[in-house]
Every structure is written in C-alpha cells, then in structure tokens.
C-alpha cells in the first residue's frame, strides 16, 4: 500500500496498464512526479514501463506523459535572442556526424542553433565524444554561457544540463536495463520532453531506418516520426521529420576524431556525397522551419561562411580548430576477398566494430578512445578488386582487433561485376 498522503497507489497505476486500460491524466501526472521524487520505486516503474511496452499508449496518454516529464524539470527560454531558434535531433546511427557540420551551417544562415547533445552508449557514437577529440574543447556550459554563445556565434553544441526533464533521465537509464527502450510511446516522449523543455522554436527530426538504427523497419520509423511530429506541433514547436537511410554507415568514417575530420572536410566544401546531401537537406528544413524562406544553406557551405562559424564555435568552447586531431597507434586493413561490386556494407556491423575498437562505451562511466574507429574505403555500389582495402580499423589497443574483425564477419557482400545493387535514397520520406 502507498503512503496515505499520496494521491494514487503505484500498484493500481501498473495494474491499469497491465490490464490494457487507459491511464487517467491525473495518474500520469502523479506517477511521473512521484517517480522523480523517489516515491515510486525503480521496480514499480520498471513494471509500468514493461506494461506500456507490451500494451502501448493512446495519443492522449503519450502527450500527457511527455508533458509530465517536461514539468519534472526546468524549461529554457530563448525568446530573448535576436534570431529564431532551430534544433535537430537524430535517433542515432553509425557514422552520424551530421550535427557537427549542420549546427554551424544553419547558424551561418541566421538561425540560432542550441544543440544540447549526449554521449554515446553502445554502437552509435555521441556528438560530445566526437567533439572532445578536439584538443581543449569542453562540453559543459552554464545556461548563461550558452545564451551568450548563441547570440555571439549562433551555434552551441554542449551537454544537456541535469535540470531538463529529470524524470526522463531516470526513466531512460531504467529502460536501458529492463529491455524497454525500443517502444514508440516511450522513445517519442523521451526525446520530445527534452526537446520541448529545451525551448527551441522549431525542430527537425532525423529518424533513421535500417540495421544501424533503433528502428529497423520503415513502418516503425514512420510511426515514431509521426508521433514525435504530433507531440512537437501540439506543444507549439514547428516540427518536421525526415526518415533517412541507416542500412549502411553515413559517410566514410565511424569513430570520434575520424568523424570530426570528415565533418571539417564537408565544411570546407569536400567530404562524402551522402554526408553533404543529408547535411544540406536537414539545414534547408531547419532554416525554413525557423521562418527564413529565402536562404539556401548550400550557399553558406560553398562560400566558407559555415566553416568560419565552426571555427568560432570550437574556439568559444576552449577548443583549437587548428590543432592536429589524435591518430590511432595501430591500424589494420580489411581486404576485399574477390573482384566485383560491393552491394552491401552493414551499418550495425561497422558500428559494433568501431565500438569494440574503443570508439564507444559499454557502460556510461567508461572512457572512449578519441582516435579509434573504422575508415571506409568503398561504399555500396562501388566496383572493387580482390585485395583492395575495404576498411581500415584504427585503435590504440591492438588486442581489440580480433573482436572487431569478428563483428565484421558477413558485414559486406561482393556480387559479380555488372550487378546493380538496390540502393535506397538517403532521404526516404518527409513527415510534417
Ligand atoms: N533517445 C532518447 O533520448 N530516448 C529514447 O528513448 C531513445 C533515444
């Protein structure tokens, strides 16, 4: 039984969802608040999360759950800035370094970009881990420092403070250890509570689909995107989602310093075609969602304005944009076994290999290696010769090569010359 001073009993709330009932608004408000206060125990929230995982939530329940998580903490307010704000959230993928070129590019177009980011867990890398490979760069800013940098430079990529949606912080850690992460209502409310609390005026969601993503199937990804767009729009945030391909890694690198190097190449007008295409597509959405209809981000990339903002953004957070990036002590090449056409390079396998080389962490307190990762020499569709290097593995600890190579078994397929692989476009669908 619960404390008589509490409005509800956690056991009754769990039983409602276990029996496929609809949670009342007051039950949702109470359970999120009581969990944040430590009155609802971890094992009770674990049971409720599993009941939601199995039985789902209605649109109204998801909206109320999201709102209750927003109200568990502080809300930022960017209304004092002289420019409109826009933010991007990616559901995470292998080689997904897009935030790095995107934030300065969109800022160069006149939009303020408050990009509150996280560290990586598992096979997808975290934006902060990538930037921390730049000598001197620091992820933690106070709210005042963030506001000042948004006004002066236009773009900030920094750690989300602990004050935003603290209920989600607890719940996400719990879901991680109770097999309740991959559930549309819980993912949508988790992401959108943080983004709405952050106070951005508009938001562009990059919802990844494929082996390297949370959502392996298009239907699931579409449902997640539609749910998040609805939550954002109802909360007064102009929200658009792109469903994008994550069957194969994005660009030619997966790993922290390797991805920074590739991002700088994009900002300097080079870089892999898919990274440039997705960066510009997302930038166009952000600029348009912020209300600047006549600005084309492709111009700011071509004329060097975006790379100038990048340099100022890195310097403002103590980093040296001219310092050499760390390189790995050891490398190992994976060779093509035969002549032919590379028809598949699996994103998940490359992500797991990069992680095992030291680019990612298994537990949130683990350190990461700045220089570890995978460099990709050919993308699907390319003609290769037997013996050509397909991948270069980078690490400071060569005893990791064996497990990384194991992860890559069956990761690529080479078909006879003349084969035409079916390659999905990078942007699969737009949801608004
Ligand atoms: N990212 C989040 O912030 N929450 C989720 O539930 C999944 C991905």
Boltz pocket constraint, residues with backbone or C-beta under 6 A from the ligand:
constraints:
  - pocket:
      binder: B
      contacts: [[A, 91], [A, 172], [A, 181], [A, 186], [A, 187], [A, 188], [A, 190], [A, 191]]
      max_distance: 6.0
